[in-house]
């Protein structure tokens, strides 16, 4: 599965990396978003991680 020739799994992996970096930076107080933003980004991260893992498992079959 691709979007414009780029694997969806790769796109989700890059999004996960960016979301994890945001979570780490806000947890370490490098950036200071409101707690609600931190919480919502965490939930989005969980959704992206599950989608990334499911697609990677299905692609491996």
N, CA, C and O of each residue as an XYZ file, in Angstrom:
244
protein
N       0.836     -1.171      0.000
C       0.000      0.000      0.000
C       0.886      1.241      0.000
O       1.776      1.391      0.837
N       0.623      2.116     -0.948
C       1.435      3.323     -1.060
C       0.568      4.548     -1.294
O      -0.569      4.449     -1.754
N       1.119      5.681     -0.973
C       0.533      6.971     -1.299
C       1.611      7.725     -2.073
O       2.669      8.043     -1.529
N       1.339      8.005     -3.331
C       2.295      8.689     -4.213
C       3.639      7.969     -4.243
O       4.690      8.609     -4.285
N       3.605      6.647     -4.222
C       4.821      5.857     -4.300
C       5.553      5.664     -2.986
O       6.617      5.046     -2.963
N       5.006      6.179     -1.886
C       5.640      6.046     -0.571
C       4.767      5.134      0.286
O       3.549      5.301      0.344
N       5.396      4.178      0.946
C       4.689      3.212      1.771
C       3.921      3.902      2.904
O       4.438      4.808      3.557
N       2.685      3.461      3.124
C       1.878      4.000      4.221
C       2.538      3.663      5.558
O       2.473      4.450      6.503
N       3.170      2.501      5.634
C       3.843      2.100      6.862
C       4.983      3.069      7.178
O       5.181      3.447      8.333
N       5.721      3.465      6.160
C       6.806      4.437      6.349
C       6.258      5.791      6.806
O       6.818      6.422      7.703
N       5.174      6.226      6.193
C       4.568      7.515      6.564
C       4.112      7.485      8.023
O       4.356      8.432      8.771
N       3.451      6.399      8.426
C       3.007      6.286      9.813
C       4.192      6.204     10.769
O       4.123      6.731     11.879
N       5.265      5.559     10.362
C       6.459      5.482     11.203
C       7.078      6.848     11.431
O       7.502      7.162     12.543
N       7.135      7.661     10.387
C       7.676      9.016     10.518
C       6.766      9.867     11.403
O       7.247     10.641     12.230
N       5.456      9.723     11.227
C       4.514     10.455     12.091
C       4.693     10.041     13.547
O       4.673     10.887     14.441
N       4.869      8.736     13.789
C       5.087      8.247     15.154
C       6.353      8.849     15.752
O       6.359      9.255     16.914
N       7.421      8.909     14.967
C       8.667      9.494     15.450
C       8.459     10.951     15.859
O       8.921     11.375     16.918
N       7.765     11.714     15.017
C       7.517     13.124     15.333
C       6.648     13.282     16.577
O       6.898     14.154     17.409
N       5.631     12.438     16.700
C       4.759     12.510     17.874
C       5.510     12.131     19.146
O       5.310     12.758     20.186
N       6.365     11.121     19.079
C       7.152     10.725     20.248
C       8.126     11.835     20.628
O       8.310     12.115     21.813
N       8.750     12.466     19.642
C       9.655     13.578     19.933
C       8.913     14.727     20.611
O       9.434     15.343     21.541
N       7.694     15.016     20.147
C       6.889     16.061     20.789
C       6.582     15.689     22.232
O       6.712     16.518     23.133
N       6.173     14.436     22.453
C       5.835     13.989     23.804
C       7.059     14.070     24.719
O       6.955     14.517     25.861
N       8.211     13.638     24.218
C       9.433     13.687     25.025
C       9.827     15.123     25.331
O      10.188     15.440     26.464
N       9.761     15.989     24.336
C      10.135     17.392     24.540
C       9.195     18.078     25.528
O       9.634     18.886     26.346
N       7.917     17.760     25.454
C       7.002     18.387     26.403
C       7.129     17.766     27.787
O       6.930     18.456     28.786
N       7.454     16.483     27.869
C       7.669     15.847     29.167
C       8.922     16.361     29.857
O       8.966     16.461     31.083
N       9.933     16.685     29.076
C      11.186     17.224     29.626
C      11.140     18.744     29.789
O      12.130     19.357     30.187
N      10.012     19.338     29.488
C       9.791     20.787     29.608
C      10.663     21.601     28.670
O      10.966     22.760     28.951
N      11.074     20.998     27.548
C      11.797     21.755     26.530
C      10.822     22.693     25.835
O      11.141     23.850     25.561
N       9.632     22.179     25.555
C       8.518     23.002     25.099
C       7.428     22.878     26.144
O       7.360     21.872     26.850
N       6.578     23.882     26.252
C       5.596     23.883     27.334
C       4.173     24.064     26.799
O       3.582     25.132     26.955
N       3.621     23.013     26.164
C       2.222     23.111     25.734
C       1.300     22.903     26.937
O       1.731     22.452     27.998
N       0.045     23.235     26.748
C      -0.933     22.976     27.796
C      -1.076     21.469     27.976
O      -0.820     20.699     27.051
N      -1.486     21.058     29.167
C      -1.610     19.634     29.451
C      -2.607     18.963     28.514
O      -2.414     17.813     28.117
N      -3.668     19.676     28.162
C      -4.665     19.117     27.255
C      -4.078     18.757     25.901
O      -4.447     17.743     25.308
N      -3.171     19.580     25.414
C      -2.504     19.308     24.136
C      -1.628     18.067     24.272
O      -1.635     17.202     23.397
N      -0.882     17.979     25.357
C      -0.015     16.827     25.608
C      -0.845     15.538     25.655
O      -0.447     14.511     25.104
N      -1.980     15.607     26.310
C      -2.862     14.450     26.450
C      -3.440     14.033     25.093
O      -3.465     12.844     24.775
N      -3.900     14.989     24.301
C      -4.478     14.685     22.991
C      -3.437     14.122     22.033
O      -3.728     13.197     21.274
N      -2.242     14.663     22.062
C      -1.166     14.144     21.209
C      -0.822     12.718     21.626
O      -0.516     11.884     20.774
N      -0.868     12.431     22.907
C      -0.631     11.070     23.385
C      -1.667     10.093     22.848
O      -1.323      8.975     22.463
N      -2.928     10.502     22.819
C      -3.983      9.645     22.276
C      -3.821      9.450     20.775
O      -4.024      8.347     20.268
N      -3.462     10.493     20.072
C      -3.203     10.385     18.626
C      -2.028      9.443     18.386
O      -2.047      8.645     17.449
N      -1.013      9.538     19.226
C       0.151      8.664     19.106
C      -0.256      7.199     19.253
O       0.201      6.354     18.484
N      -1.098      6.892     20.219
C      -1.550      5.509     20.412
C      -2.281      5.006     19.165
O      -2.055      3.877     18.731
N      -3.143      5.826     18.594
C      -3.892      5.432     17.396
C      -2.940      5.174     16.226
O      -3.085      4.178     15.517
N      -1.971      6.065     16.025
C      -1.010      5.906     14.929
C      -0.133      4.673     15.132
O       0.183      3.970     14.171
N       0.262      4.407     16.381
C       1.103      3.244     16.663
C       0.348      1.950     16.359
O       0.908      1.028     15.767
N      -0.899      1.883     16.756
C      -1.700      0.680     16.490
C      -1.887      0.492     14.986
O      -1.760     -0.626     14.487
N      -2.183      1.558     14.264
C      -2.352      1.463     12.811
C      -1.045      1.041     12.142
O      -1.048      0.199     11.244
N       0.065      1.622     12.579
C       1.383      1.304     12.031
C       1.710     -0.182     12.261
O       2.168     -0.873     11.351
N       1.472     -0.648     13.466
C       1.777     -2.048     13.803
C       0.879     -3.008     13.028
O       1.351     -4.022     12.513
N      -0.404     -2.695     12.943
C      -1.331     -3.576     12.224
C      -0.970     -3.683     10.755
O      -0.962     -4.781     10.199
N      -0.674     -2.565     10.123
C      -0.293     -2.598      8.711
C       1.029     -3.325      8.500
O       1.187     -4.055      7.522
N       1.974     -3.130      9.410
C       3.262     -3.814      9.279
C       3.083     -5.323      9.429
O       3.721     -6.089      8.707
N       2.235     -5.760     10.345
C       1.984     -7.183     10.512
C       1.284     -7.773      9.293
O       1.614     -8.872      8.846
N       0.325     -7.040      8.767
C      -0.385     -7.525      7.571
C       0.514     -7.553      6.351
O       0.380     -8.442      5.510
N       1.420     -6.607      6.237
C       2.326     -6.546      5.095
C       3.357     -7.674      5.149
O       3.864     -8.105      4.113
N       3.665     -8.151      6.354
C       4.652     -9.200      6.509
C       4.163    -10.589      6.127
O       4.961    -11.520      6.014
N       2.886    -10.732      5.931
C       2.316    -12.052      5.598
C       2.505    -12.396      4.188
O       2.084    -13.468      3.753
